[in-house]
Amino acid sequence: MSVESLAVTTKVAQKPERPLREGLSSILPQLVLAPSLVATFVYVFLFGAWTIWISVSNSGDLPDYSFAGFHHYAELWVNLRWRIAYTNLFVFSALYVIGTMLIGLALAILIDQRIRAEAVFRTIYLYPLAISFVVTGTVWRWLFSPTTGFESMMHLLGWASFKFDWIVQRELAIYTIVLTGIWQASGFVMALFLAGLRSVDPDLIKAAQIDGASMPRIYRRIILPAIGPIFIAVSVVLLQFAIKTFDLIIAMTQGGPGISTTMPANYVYDLIFQRGQLAEGAAAAIMILVALALILVPYTMWSNLRQRREARGG
């Protein structure tokens, strides 16, 4: 057999392999994504639908699929503890998001000045995020406690009149949760804002400096408007954190003093696992889902609209 005929035979033998490889390469992304898509469909849509049905059923300690109407939702909003929990959700979310964004932005601007030991400072600011909420809550509970924390330390230093007992006061305890949450998440927000600041075109900044603009004015008029989408994304992420806050409350106050720091997630856990009121707990969980939807749905619509505008503009 000649060399030419051998080459032709080899090419003919290799032809069936090429369509097979092309077919595998085309369906490989779908195969990789399939498990996560199936899990998302099951855990989000199927379990979500199951929770909705349970919330209108006669379920107690165990599921009972007989229809009972919407009286569990009515009972939920009559309950004083739930109303306090939902009020705390809005108070905590607003202060937590605003405070975390302000401190995170300030830290990002400071680090953006190309300071020495920048990596060290970034590590220090990000360190709280690596600590679990339970550990964070336990440590800050000691710090806020009048007998072991700041108040006790000041008394030992001779300041006998110093008083800092927010964590044991009904009206002020929620603010200790806010301060702890801000401490925990500020480094994470700083990292996101710093990435946005570093992505701004330096030519715009140089042009503004040539025109005589000061750095505060450059940040206010050029840099911060340029990273506007990051503000929205960070707000959405922080609001999700706030709505799902559970272990931080358990570690710091366990919902006390009394029920003053109860959050919806803690109330759902108490209904389902402590009292055996599965239907009312499911109704409370659906109300948390509604709060999340009020954030995620507008954000998703805005994000899709923005992408379409950018695609048209490009």
ChimeraX commands (.cxc) that place a marker at each C-alpha (Angstrom):
marker #1 position 0.00,0.00,0.00 radius 0.5
marker #1 position 1.35,3.41,-0.97 radius 0.5
marker #1 position 1.79,6.30,1.38 radius 0.5
marker #1 position -0.99,8.29,-0.35 radius 0.5
marker #1 position -3.56,5.50,-0.07 radius 0.5
marker #1 position -2.60,4.98,3.59 radius 0.5
marker #1 position -3.19,8.68,4.30 radius 0.5
marker #1 position -6.58,8.57,2.57 radius 0.5
marker #1 position -7.57,5.50,4.59 radius 0.5
marker #1 position -6.50,7.21,7.81 radius 0.5
marker #1 position -8.55,10.33,6.99 radius 0.5
marker #1 position -11.60,8.19,6.20 radius 0.5
marker #1 position -11.17,6.34,9.48 radius 0.5
marker #1 position -10.89,9.61,11.42 radius 0.5
marker #1 position -13.99,11.24,9.89 radius 0.5
marker #1 position -16.56,9.52,12.18 radius 0.5
marker #1 position -14.61,10.68,15.25 radius 0.5
marker #1 position -14.87,14.38,14.39 radius 0.5
marker #1 position -18.70,14.63,14.47 radius 0.5
marker #1 position -18.66,12.66,17.73 radius 0.5
marker #1 position -16.20,15.08,19.31 radius 0.5
marker #1 position -18.13,18.07,18.03 radius 0.5
marker #1 position -21.35,16.63,19.42 radius 0.5
marker #1 position -19.78,16.00,22.83 radius 0.5
marker #1 position -18.27,19.48,22.94 radius 0.5
marker #1 position -21.64,21.03,22.10 radius 0.5
marker #1 position -23.58,19.20,24.83 radius 0.5
marker #1 position -20.81,19.24,27.47 radius 0.5
marker #1 position -21.88,22.64,28.94 radius 0.5
marker #1 position -25.45,21.38,29.27 radius 0.5
marker #1 position -24.24,18.19,30.98 radius 0.5
marker #1 position -22.13,20.18,33.42 radius 0.5
marker #1 position -24.96,22.58,34.26 radius 0.5
marker #1 position -27.69,19.94,34.40 radius 0.5
marker #1 position -27.15,18.82,38.06 radius 0.5
marker #1 position -27.20,22.38,39.39 radius 0.5
marker #1 position -30.26,23.26,37.28 radius 0.5
marker #1 position -32.12,20.18,38.51 radius 0.5
marker #1 position -31.16,20.95,42.12 radius 0.5
marker #1 position -32.29,24.56,41.70 radius 0.5
marker #1 position -35.61,23.47,40.23 radius 0.5
marker #1 position -36.22,20.99,43.05 radius 0.5
marker #1 position -35.08,23.11,45.99 radius 0.5
marker #1 position -36.49,26.43,44.79 radius 0.5
marker #1 position -39.60,25.74,42.76 radius 0.5
marker #1 position -40.84,22.37,44.05 radius 0.5
marker #1 position -40.08,23.03,47.71 radius 0.5
marker #1 position -41.37,26.59,47.30 radius 0.5
marker #1 position -44.66,25.27,45.95 radius 0.5
marker #1 position -44.76,22.69,48.75 radius 0.5
marker #1 position -44.24,25.41,51.37 radius 0.5
marker #1 position -47.04,27.50,49.88 radius 0.5
marker #1 position -49.43,24.56,50.07 radius 0.5
marker #1 position -48.38,23.74,53.64 radius 0.5
marker #1 position -49.07,27.37,54.61 radius 0.5
marker #1 position -52.74,26.96,53.64 radius 0.5
marker #1 position -53.13,23.46,55.07 radius 0.5
marker #1 position -54.06,21.99,58.46 radius 0.5
marker #1 position -50.49,20.92,59.20 radius 0.5
marker #1 position -49.34,20.74,62.80 radius 0.5
marker #1 position -46.34,18.73,63.95 radius 0.5
marker #1 position -46.53,16.76,60.68 radius 0.5
marker #1 position -47.73,17.74,57.19 radius 0.5
marker #1 position -51.48,17.54,56.63 radius 0.5
marker #1 position -52.40,18.34,53.04 radius 0.5
marker #1 position -56.07,19.16,53.63 radius 0.5
marker #1 position -56.90,22.73,52.61 radius 0.5
marker #1 position -57.53,25.12,55.52 radius 0.5
marker #1 position -57.63,28.52,53.85 radius 0.5
marker #1 position -55.54,31.58,54.53 radius 0.5
marker #1 position -56.30,32.00,58.22 radius 0.5
marker #1 position -52.66,31.21,59.13 radius 0.5
marker #1 position -51.59,34.41,57.38 radius 0.5
marker #1 position -54.25,36.37,59.28 radius 0.5
marker #1 position -53.15,34.84,62.60 radius 0.5
marker #1 position -49.56,35.65,61.73 radius 0.5
marker #1 position -50.21,39.38,61.38 radius 0.5
marker #1 position -52.31,39.47,64.54 radius 0.5
marker #1 position -49.39,38.01,66.51 radius 0.5
marker #1 position -47.41,40.74,68.32 radius 0.5
marker #1 position -44.13,38.84,68.09 radius 0.5
marker #1 position -44.38,38.57,64.32 radius 0.5
marker #1 position -45.16,42.26,63.93 radius 0.5
marker #1 position -42.14,43.13,66.08 radius 0.5
marker #1 position -40.00,40.73,64.04 radius 0.5
marker #1 position -41.08,42.27,60.75 radius 0.5
marker #1 position -40.53,45.79,62.10 radius 0.5
marker #1 position -37.07,44.76,63.27 radius 0.5
marker #1 position -36.39,43.43,59.78 radius 0.5
marker #1 position -36.94,46.87,58.23 radius 0.5
marker #1 position -35.04,48.72,60.96 radius 0.5
marker #1 position -32.10,46.33,60.85 radius 0.5
marker #1 position -32.03,46.18,57.04 radius 0.5
marker #1 position -32.05,49.96,56.57 radius 0.5
marker #1 position -29.37,50.72,59.17 radius 0.5
marker #1 position -27.29,47.68,58.24 radius 0.5
marker #1 position -27.23,48.45,54.52 radius 0.5
marker #1 position -26.60,52.19,54.89 radius 0.5
marker #1 position -23.96,51.82,57.61 radius 0.5
marker #1 position -22.11,48.99,55.86 radius 0.5
marker #1 position -22.04,50.80,52.53 radius 0.5
marker #1 position -20.80,54.04,54.06 radius 0.5
marker #1 position -17.99,52.37,56.02 radius 0.5
marker #1 position -17.10,50.00,53.17 radius 0.5
marker #1 position -16.95,52.89,50.70 radius 0.5
marker #1 position -14.80,54.96,53.07 radius 0.5
marker #1 position -12.36,52.08,53.52 radius 0.5
marker #1 position -12.24,51.46,49.77 radius 0.5
marker #1 position -11.48,55.13,49.05 radius 0.5
marker #1 position -8.70,55.14,51.65 radius 0.5
marker #1 position -7.09,52.01,50.25 radius 0.5
marker #1 position -7.50,53.34,46.71 radius 0.5
marker #1 position -4.92,56.03,47.54 radius 0.5
marker #1 position -2.19,53.38,46.98 radius 0.5
marker #1 position -1.15,53.36,50.61 radius 0.5
marker #1 position 1.72,51.28,51.93 radius 0.5
marker #1 position 0.97,47.76,53.15 radius 0.5
marker #1 position -2.25,47.80,51.17 radius 0.5
marker #1 position -2.46,44.00,51.13 radius 0.5
marker #1 position -2.16,43.90,54.92 radius 0.5
marker #1 position -5.02,46.37,55.40 radius 0.5
marker #1 position -7.21,44.54,52.92 radius 0.5
marker #1 position -6.61,41.29,54.78 radius 0.5
marker #1 position -7.45,42.91,58.11 radius 0.5
marker #1 position -10.68,44.41,56.77 radius 0.5
marker #1 position -11.73,41.16,55.11 radius 0.5
marker #1 position -10.91,39.01,58.14 radius 0.5
marker #1 position -14.32,39.46,59.87 radius 0.5
marker #1 position -16.01,37.91,56.85 radius 0.5
marker #1 position -14.05,34.70,57.41 radius 0.5
marker #1 position -15.50,34.35,60.92 radius 0.5
marker #1 position -18.82,32.59,61.34 radius 0.5
marker #1 position -21.80,34.60,62.53 radius 0.5
marker #1 position -22.02,32.43,65.65 radius 0.5
marker #1 position -18.45,33.25,66.69 radius 0.5
marker #1 position -18.95,36.92,65.81 radius 0.5
marker #1 position -22.17,37.10,67.79 radius 0.5
marker #1 position -20.64,35.37,70.81 radius 0.5
marker #1 position -17.62,37.69,70.94 radius 0.5
marker #1 position -19.69,40.85,70.53 radius 0.5
marker #1 position -22.17,39.64,73.13 radius 0.5
marker #1 position -19.28,39.59,75.61 radius 0.5
marker #1 position -18.16,43.05,74.48 radius 0.5
marker #1 position -21.65,44.56,74.82 radius 0.5
marker #1 position -22.38,42.84,78.13 radius 0.5
marker #1 position -22.30,45.29,81.08 radius 0.5
marker #1 position -20.46,42.74,83.23 radius 0.5
marker #1 position -17.72,41.62,80.80 radius 0.5
marker #1 position -17.48,44.21,78.01 radius 0.5
marker #1 position -16.84,47.89,77.41 radius 0.5
marker #1 position -18.70,49.03,80.51 radius 0.5
marker #1 position -16.75,46.73,82.81 radius 0.5
marker #1 position -13.46,47.76,81.21 radius 0.5
marker #1 position -14.21,51.46,81.74 radius 0.5
marker #1 position -15.12,50.82,85.36 radius 0.5
marker #1 position -11.78,49.06,85.87 radius 0.5
marker #1 position -10.02,52.06,84.33 radius 0.5
marker #1 position -11.68,54.34,86.88 radius 0.5
marker #1 position -14.63,55.72,84.89 radius 0.5
marker #1 position -17.29,54.59,87.36 radius 0.5
marker #1 position -20.13,56.55,85.75 radius 0.5
marker #1 position -19.66,55.04,82.28 radius 0.5
marker #1 position -22.69,53.06,81.13 radius 0.5
marker #1 position -23.12,51.01,77.99 radius 0.5
marker #1 position -25.88,48.44,78.45 radius 0.5
marker #1 position -27.66,48.57,75.10 radius 0.5
marker #1 position -27.80,44.79,74.78 radius 0.5
marker #1 position -30.02,44.44,77.86 radius 0.5
marker #1 position -32.37,47.31,76.94 radius 0.5
marker #1 position -35.45,46.50,74.86 radius 0.5
marker #1 position -35.35,49.75,72.90 radius 0.5
marker #1 position -31.62,49.64,72.12 radius 0.5
marker #1 position -30.74,45.96,71.78 radius 0.5
marker #1 position -31.50,45.87,68.05 radius 0.5
marker #1 position -28.80,48.49,67.46 radius 0.5
marker #1 position -26.16,46.20,68.93 radius 0.5
marker #1 position -27.13,43.68,66.24 radius 0.5
marker #1 position -26.79,46.43,63.62 radius 0.5
marker #1 position -23.30,47.41,64.82 radius 0.5
marker #1 position -22.15,43.80,64.84 radius 0.5
marker #1 position -23.51,43.17,61.36 radius 0.5
marker #1 position -21.80,46.29,60.02 radius 0.5
marker #1 position -18.49,45.17,61.52 radius 0.5
marker #1 position -18.89,41.75,59.92 radius 0.5
marker #1 position -19.74,42.90,56.37 radius 0.5
marker #1 position -17.85,46.17,55.91 radius 0.5
marker #1 position -14.72,44.42,54.62 radius 0.5
marker #1 position -16.73,42.51,52.03 radius 0.5
marker #1 position -18.33,45.73,50.79 radius 0.5
marker #1 position -14.92,47.41,50.80 radius 0.5
marker #1 position -13.55,44.74,48.46 radius 0.5
marker #1 position -16.42,45.20,46.01 radius 0.5
marker #1 position -16.16,48.97,46.01 radius 0.5
marker #1 position -12.37,48.83,45.68 radius 0.5
marker #1 position -12.69,46.64,42.59 radius 0.5
marker #1 position -15.11,49.19,41.15 radius 0.5
marker #1 position -12.85,52.13,41.95 radius 0.5
marker #1 position -9.89,50.41,40.30 radius 0.5
marker #1 position -11.97,49.76,37.16 radius 0.5
marker #1 position -12.61,53.45,36.45 radius 0.5
marker #1 position -10.71,54.73,33.39 radius 0.5
marker #1 position -7.62,56.56,34.74 radius 0.5
marker #1 position -7.64,58.87,31.71 radius 0.5
marker #1 position -10.87,60.45,32.99 radius 0.5
marker #1 position -9.26,61.12,36.35 radius 0.5
marker #1 position -6.13,62.59,34.76 radius 0.5
marker #1 position -8.22,64.84,32.52 radius 0.5
marker #1 position -10.17,66.11,35.54 radius 0.5
marker #1 position -6.95,66.76,37.45 radius 0.5
marker #1 position -5.55,68.72,34.50 radius 0.5
marker #1 position -8.71,70.84,34.52 radius 0.5
marker #1 position -7.99,71.64,38.17 radius 0.5
marker #1 position -10.63,69.49,39.87 radius 0.5
marker #1 position -9.89,68.42,43.45 radius 0.5
marker #1 position -9.95,64.76,44.45 radius 0.5
marker #1 position -13.17,65.05,46.48 radius 0.5
marker #1 position -14.86,66.64,43.47 radius 0.5
marker #1 position -13.44,63.95,41.15 radius 0.5
marker #1 position -14.83,61.23,43.39 radius 0.5
marker #1 position -18.20,62.96,43.68 radius 0.5
marker #1 position -18.67,63.86,40.01 radius 0.5
marker #1 position -16.75,61.18,38.10 radius 0.5
marker #1 position -15.72,58.09,40.05 radius 0.5
marker #1 position -18.77,57.41,42.22 radius 0.5
marker #1 position -21.30,57.90,39.37 radius 0.5
marker #1 position -19.19,55.55,37.25 radius 0.5
marker #1 position -19.57,52.74,39.78 radius 0.5
marker #1 position -23.30,53.34,40.28 radius 0.5
marker #1 position -24.28,49.77,39.30 radius 0.5
marker #1 position -22.00,48.43,42.03 radius 0.5
marker #1 position -23.98,50.41,44.62 radius 0.5
marker #1 position -27.16,48.70,43.50 radius 0.5
marker #1 position -25.59,45.22,43.43 radius 0.5
marker #1 position -24.06,45.70,46.89 radius 0.5
marker #1 position -27.40,46.93,48.26 radius 0.5
marker #1 position -29.18,43.83,46.94 radius 0.5
marker #1 position -26.59,41.47,48.42 radius 0.5
marker #1 position -26.69,43.20,51.81 radius 0.5
marker #1 position -30.48,43.18,51.88 radius 0.5
marker #1 position -30.43,39.44,51.26 radius 0.5
marker #1 position -28.01,39.05,54.17 radius 0.5
marker #1 position -30.27,41.16,56.37 radius 0.5
marker #1 position -33.47,39.30,55.54 radius 0.5
marker #1 position -31.86,35.91,56.23 radius 0.5
marker #1 position -30.20,36.98,59.49 radius 0.5
marker #1 position -30.62,34.16,61.99 radius 0.5
marker #1 position -27.50,32.88,63.72 radius 0.5
marker #1 position -26.24,36.36,64.63 radius 0.5
marker #1 position -29.45,36.96,66.62 radius 0.5
marker #1 position -29.26,33.55,68.28 radius 0.5
marker #1 position -25.65,34.03,69.32 radius 0.5
marker #1 position -26.08,37.58,70.65 radius 0.5
marker #1 position -29.54,37.96,72.18 radius 0.5
marker #1 position -31.63,34.88,71.28 radius 0.5
marker #1 position -34.35,37.34,70.33 radius 0.5
marker #1 position -34.28,39.18,73.66 radius 0.5
marker #1 position -34.56,41.02,75.89 radius 0.5
marker #1 position -38.04,39.55,75.76 radius 0.5
marker #1 position -38.91,39.54,72.06 radius 0.5
marker #1 position -37.35,42.91,71.21 radius 0.5
marker #1 position -34.72,41.59,68.76 radius 0.5
marker #1 position -36.69,38.78,67.17 radius 0.5
marker #1 position -36.28,38.54,63.40 radius 0.5
marker #1 position -38.57,36.69,60.93 radius 0.5
marker #1 position -36.08,33.85,60.41 radius 0.5
marker #1 position -35.89,33.23,64.17 radius 0.5
marker #1 position -39.66,33.31,64.41 radius 0.5
marker #1 position -40.03,30.74,61.63 radius 0.5
marker #1 position -37.55,28.42,63.37 radius 0.5
marker #1 position -39.41,28.76,66.65 radius 0.5
marker #1 position -42.79,28.02,65.08 radius 0.5
marker #1 position -41.68,24.94,63.17 radius 0.5
marker #1 position -39.09,23.30,65.41 radius 0.5
marker #1 position -40.04,24.50,68.90 radius 0.5
marker #1 position -43.83,24.76,68.80 radius 0.5
marker #1 position -44.69,22.29,66.05 radius 0.5
marker #1 position -46.85,24.82,64.15 radius 0.5
marker #1 position -45.78,23.79,60.67 radius 0.5
marker #1 position -48.52,25.60,58.73 radius 0.5
marker #1 position -48.05,28.96,60.46 radius 0.5
marker #1 position -44.27,28.59,60.17 radius 0.5
marker #1 position -44.65,27.97,56.45 radius 0.5
marker #1 position -46.82,31.10,56.16 radius 0.5
marker #1 position -44.11,33.12,57.91 radius 0.5
marker #1 position -41.50,31.64,55.56 radius 0.5
marker #1 position -43.58,32.70,52.56 radius 0.5
marker #1 position -43.70,36.25,53.94 radius 0.5
marker #1 position -39.88,36.21,54.10 radius 0.5
marker #1 position -39.89,35.00,50.49 radius 0.5
marker #1 position -42.15,37.91,49.59 radius 0.5
marker #1 position -39.67,40.32,51.19 radius 0.5
marker #1 position -36.86,38.76,49.15 radius 0.5
marker #1 position -38.94,38.92,45.97 radius 0.5
marker #1 position -39.58,42.63,46.53 radius 0.5
marker #1 position -35.81,43.08,46.29 radius 0.5
marker #1 position -34.74,40.50,43.72 radius 0.5
marker #1 position -37.51,40.94,41.14 radius 0.5
marker #1 position -36.99,44.70,40.61 radius 0.5
marker #1 position -33.23,44.19,40.60 radius 0.5
marker #1 position -33.50,41.44,37.98 radius 0.5
marker #1 position -35.78,43.57,35.82 radius 0.5
marker #1 position -33.42,46.54,36.13 radius 0.5
marker #1 position -30.40,44.37,35.31 radius 0.5
marker #1 position -32.05,42.90,32.21 radius 0.5
marker #1 position -33.17,46.35,31.05 radius 0.5
marker #1 position -29.64,47.69,31.53 radius 0.5
marker #1 position -28.13,44.84,29.54 radius 0.5
marker #1 position -30.56,45.45,26.68 radius 0.5
marker #1 position -29.72,49.14,26.63 radius 0.5
marker #1 position -26.01,48.38,26.58 radius 0.5
marker #1 position -26.52,45.84,23.79 radius 0.5
marker #1 position -28.44,48.43,21.73 radius 0.5
marker #1 position -25.86,51.06,22.43 radius 0.5
marker #1 position -23.05,48.68,21.41 radius 0.5
marker link #1:1,2 radius 0.2
marker link #1:2,3 radius 0.2
marker link #1:3,4 radius 0.2
marker link #1:4,5 radius 0.2
marker link #1:5,6 radius 0.2
marker link #1:6,7 radius 0.2
marker link #1:7,8 radius 0.2
marker link #1:8,9 radius 0.2
marker link #1:9,10 radius 0.2
marker link #1:10,11 radius 0.2
marker link #1:11,12 radius 0.2
marker link #1:12,13 radius 0.2
marker link #1:13,14 radius 0.2
marker link #1:14,15 radius 0.2
marker link #1:15,16 radius 0.2
marker link #1:16,17 radius 0.2
marker link #1:17,18 radius 0.2
marker link #1:18,19 radius 0.2
marker link #1:19,20 radius 0.2
marker link #1:20,21 radius 0.2
marker link #1:21,22 radius 0.2
marker link #1:22,23 radius 0.2
marker link #1:23,24 radius 0.2
marker link #1:24,25 radius 0.2
marker link #1:25,26 radius 0.2
marker link #1:26,27 radius 0.2
marker link #1:27,28 radius 0.2
marker link #1:28,29 radius 0.2
marker link #1:29,30 radius 0.2
marker link #1:30,31 radius 0.2
marker link #1:31,32 radius 0.2
marker link #1:32,33 radius 0.2
marker link #1:33,34 radius 0.2
marker link #1:34,35 radius 0.2
marker link #1:35,36 radius 0.2
marker link #1:36,37 radius 0.2
marker link #1:37,38 radius 0.2
marker link #1:38,39 radius 0.2
marker link #1:39,40 radius 0.2
marker link #1:40,41 radius 0.2
marker link #1:41,42 radius 0.2
marker link #1:42,43 radius 0.2
marker link #1:43,44 radius 0.2
marker link #1:44,45 radius 0.2
marker link #1:45,46 radius 0.2
marker link #1:46,47 radius 0.2
marker link #1:47,48 radius 0.2
marker link #1:48,49 radius 0.2
marker link #1:49,50 radius 0.2
marker link #1:50,51 radius 0.2
marker link #1:51,52 radius 0.2
marker link #1:52,53 radius 0.2
marker link #1:53,54 radius 0.2
marker link #1:54,55 radius 0.2
marker link #1:55,56 radius 0.2
marker link #1:56,57 radius 0.2
marker link #1:57,58 radius 0.2
marker link #1:58,59 radius 0.2
marker link #1:59,60 radius 0.2
marker link #1:60,61 radius 0.2
marker link #1:61,62 radius 0.2
marker link #1:62,63 radius 0.2
marker link #1:63,64 radius 0.2
marker link #1:64,65 radius 0.2
marker link #1:65,66 radius 0.2
marker link #1:66,67 radius 0.2
marker link #1:67,68 radius 0.2
marker link #1:68,69 radius 0.2
marker link #1:69,70 radius 0.2
marker link #1:70,71 radius 0.2
marker link #1:71,72 radius 0.2
marker link #1:72,73 radius 0.2
marker link #1:73,74 radius 0.2
marker link #1:74,75 radius 0.2
marker link #1:75,76 radius 0.2
marker link #1:76,77 radius 0.2
marker link #1:77,78 radius 0.2
marker link #1:78,79 radius 0.2
marker link #1:79,80 radius 0.2
marker link #1:80,81 radius 0.2
marker link #1:81,82 radius 0.2
marker link #1:82,83 radius 0.2
marker link #1:83,84 radius 0.2
marker link #1:84,85 radius 0.2
marker link #1:85,86 radius 0.2
marker link #1:86,87 radius 0.2
marker link #1:87,88 radius 0.2
marker link #1:88,89 radius 0.2
marker link #1:89,90 radius 0.2
marker link #1:90,91 radius 0.2
marker link #1:91,92 radius 0.2
marker link #1:92,93 radius 0.2
marker link #1:93,94 radius 0.2
marker link #1:94,95 radius 0.2
marker link #1:95,96 radius 0.2
marker link #1:96,97 radius 0.2
marker link #1:97,98 radius 0.2
marker link #1:98,99 radius 0.2
marker link #1:99,100 radius 0.2
marker link #1:100,101 radius 0.2
marker link #1:101,102 radius 0.2
marker link #1:102,103 radius 0.2
marker link #1:103,104 radius 0.2
marker link #1:104,105 radius 0.2
marker link #1:105,106 radius 0.2
marker link #1:106,107 radius 0.2
marker link #1:107,108 radius 0.2
marker link #1:108,109 radius 0.2
marker link #1:109,110 radius 0.2
marker link #1:110,111 radius 0.2
marker link #1:111,112 radius 0.2
marker link #1:112,113 radius 0.2
marker link #1:113,114 radius 0.2
marker link #1:114,115 radius 0.2
marker link #1:115,116 radius 0.2
marker link #1:116,117 radius 0.2
marker link #1:117,118 radius 0.2
marker link #1:118,119 radius 0.2
marker link #1:119,120 radius 0.2
marker link #1:120,121 radius 0.2
marker link #1:121,122 radius 0.2
marker link #1:122,123 radius 0.2
marker link #1:123,124 radius 0.2
marker link #1:124,125 radius 0.2
marker link #1:125,126 radius 0.2
marker link #1:126,127 radius 0.2
marker link #1:127,128 radius 0.2
marker link #1:128,129 radius 0.2
marker link #1:129,130 radius 0.2
marker link #1:130,131 radius 0.2
marker link #1:131,132 radius 0.2
marker link #1:132,133 radius 0.2
marker link #1:133,134 radius 0.2
marker link #1:134,135 radius 0.2
marker link #1:135,136 radius 0.2
marker link #1:136,137 radius 0.2
marker link #1:137,138 radius 0.2
marker link #1:138,139 radius 0.2
marker link #1:139,140 radius 0.2
marker link #1:140,141 radius 0.2
marker link #1:141,142 radius 0.2
marker link #1:142,143 radius 0.2
marker link #1:143,144 radius 0.2
marker link #1:144,145 radius 0.2
marker link #1:145,146 radius 0.2
marker link #1:146,147 radius 0.2
marker link #1:147,148 radius 0.2
marker link #1:148,149 radius 0.2
marker link #1:149,150 radius 0.2
marker link #1:150,151 radius 0.2
marker link #1:151,152 radius 0.2
marker link #1:152,153 radius 0.2
marker link #1:153,154 radius 0.2
marker link #1:154,155 radius 0.2
marker link #1:155,156 radius 0.2
marker link #1:156,157 radius 0.2
marker link #1:157,158 radius 0.2
marker link #1:158,159 radius 0.2
marker link #1:159,160 radius 0.2
marker link #1:160,161 radius 0.2
marker link #1:161,162 radius 0.2
marker link #1:162,163 radius 0.2
marker link #1:163,164 radius 0.2
marker link #1:164,165 radius 0.2
marker link #1:165,166 radius 0.2
marker link #1:166,167 radius 0.2
marker link #1:167,168 radius 0.2
marker link #1:168,169 radius 0.2
marker link #1:169,170 radius 0.2
marker link #1:170,171 radius 0.2
marker link #1:171,172 radius 0.2
marker link #1:172,173 radius 0.2
marker link #1:173,174 radius 0.2
marker link #1:174,175 radius 0.2
marker link #1:175,176 radius 0.2
marker link #1:176,177 radius 0.2
marker link #1:177,178 radius 0.2
marker link #1:178,179 radius 0.2
marker link #1:179,180 radius 0.2
marker link #1:180,181 radius 0.2
marker link #1:181,182 radius 0.2
marker link #1:182,183 radius 0.2
marker link #1:183,184 radius 0.2
marker link #1:184,185 radius 0.2
marker link #1:185,186 radius 0.2
marker link #1:186,187 radius 0.2
marker link #1:187,188 radius 0.2
marker link #1:188,189 radius 0.2
marker link #1:189,190 radius 0.2
marker link #1:190,191 radius 0.2
marker link #1:191,192 radius 0.2
marker link #1:192,193 radius 0.2
marker link #1:193,194 radius 0.2
marker link #1:194,195 radius 0.2
marker link #1:195,196 radius 0.2
marker link #1:196,197 radius 0.2
marker link #1:197,198 radius 0.2
marker link #1:198,199 radius 0.2
marker link #1:199,200 radius 0.2
marker link #1:200,201 radius 0.2
marker link #1:201,202 radius 0.2
marker link #1:202,203 radius 0.2
marker link #1:203,204 radius 0.2
marker link #1:204,205 radius 0.2
marker link #1:205,206 radius 0.2
marker link #1:206,207 radius 0.2
marker link #1:207,208 radius 0.2
marker link #1:208,209 radius 0.2
marker link #1:209,210 radius 0.2
marker link #1:210,211 radius 0.2
marker link #1:211,212 radius 0.2
marker link #1:212,213 radius 0.2
marker link #1:213,214 radius 0.2
marker link #1:214,215 radius 0.2
marker link #1:215,216 radius 0.2
marker link #1:216,217 radius 0.2
marker link #1:217,218 radius 0.2
marker link #1:218,219 radius 0.2
marker link #1:219,220 radius 0.2
marker link #1:220,221 radius 0.2
marker link #1:221,222 radius 0.2
marker link #1:222,223 radius 0.2
marker link #1:223,224 radius 0.2
marker link #1:224,225 radius 0.2
marker link #1:225,226 radius 0.2
marker link #1:226,227 radius 0.2
marker link #1:227,228 radius 0.2
marker link #1:228,229 radius 0.2
marker link #1:229,230 radius 0.2
marker link #1:230,231 radius 0.2
marker link #1:231,232 radius 0.2
marker link #1:232,233 radius 0.2
marker link #1:233,234 radius 0.2
marker link #1:234,235 radius 0.2
marker link #1:235,236 radius 0.2
marker link #1:236,237 radius 0.2
marker link #1:237,238 radius 0.2
marker link #1:238,239 radius 0.2
marker link #1:239,240 radius 0.2
marker link #1:240,241 radius 0.2
marker link #1:241,242 radius 0.2
marker link #1:242,243 radius 0.2
marker link #1:243,244 radius 0.2
marker link #1:244,245 radius 0.2
marker link #1:245,246 radius 0.2
marker link #1:246,247 radius 0.2
marker link #1:247,248 radius 0.2
marker link #1:248,249 radius 0.2
marker link #1:249,250 radius 0.2
marker link #1:250,251 radius 0.2
marker link #1:251,252 radius 0.2
marker link #1:252,253 radius 0.2
marker link #1:253,254 radius 0.2
marker link #1:254,255 radius 0.2
marker link #1:255,256 radius 0.2
marker link #1:256,257 radius 0.2
marker link #1:257,258 radius 0.2
marker link #1:258,259 radius 0.2
marker link #1:259,260 radius 0.2
marker link #1:260,261 radius 0.2
marker link #1:261,262 radius 0.2
marker link #1:262,263 radius 0.2
marker link #1:263,264 radius 0.2
marker link #1:264,265 radius 0.2
marker link #1:265,266 radius 0.2
marker link #1:266,267 radius 0.2
marker link #1:267,268 radius 0.2
marker link #1:268,269 radius 0.2
marker link #1:269,270 radius 0.2
marker link #1:270,271 radius 0.2
marker link #1:271,272 radius 0.2
marker link #1:272,273 radius 0.2
marker link #1:273,274 radius 0.2
marker link #1:274,275 radius 0.2
marker link #1:275,276 radius 0.2
marker link #1:276,277 radius 0.2
marker link #1:277,278 radius 0.2
marker link #1:278,279 radius 0.2
marker link #1:279,280 radius 0.2
marker link #1:280,281 radius 0.2
marker link #1:281,282 radius 0.2
marker link #1:282,283 radius 0.2
marker link #1:283,284 radius 0.2
marker link #1:284,285 radius 0.2
marker link #1:285,286 radius 0.2
marker link #1:286,287 radius 0.2
marker link #1:287,288 radius 0.2
marker link #1:288,289 radius 0.2
marker link #1:289,290 radius 0.2
marker link #1:290,291 radius 0.2
marker link #1:291,292 radius 0.2
marker link #1:292,293 radius 0.2
marker link #1:293,294 radius 0.2
marker link #1:294,295 radius 0.2
marker link #1:295,296 radius 0.2
marker link #1:296,297 radius 0.2
marker link #1:297,298 radius 0.2
marker link #1:298,299 radius 0.2
marker link #1:299,300 radius 0.2
marker link #1:300,301 radius 0.2
marker link #1:301,302 radius 0.2
marker link #1:302,303 radius 0.2
marker link #1:303,304 radius 0.2
marker link #1:304,305 radius 0.2
marker link #1:305,306 radius 0.2
marker link #1:306,307 radius 0.2
marker link #1:307,308 radius 0.2
marker link #1:308,309 radius 0.2
marker link #1:309,310 radius 0.2
marker link #1:310,311 radius 0.2
marker link #1:311,312 radius 0.2
marker link #1:312,313 radius 0.2
marker link #1:313,314 radius 0.2
view
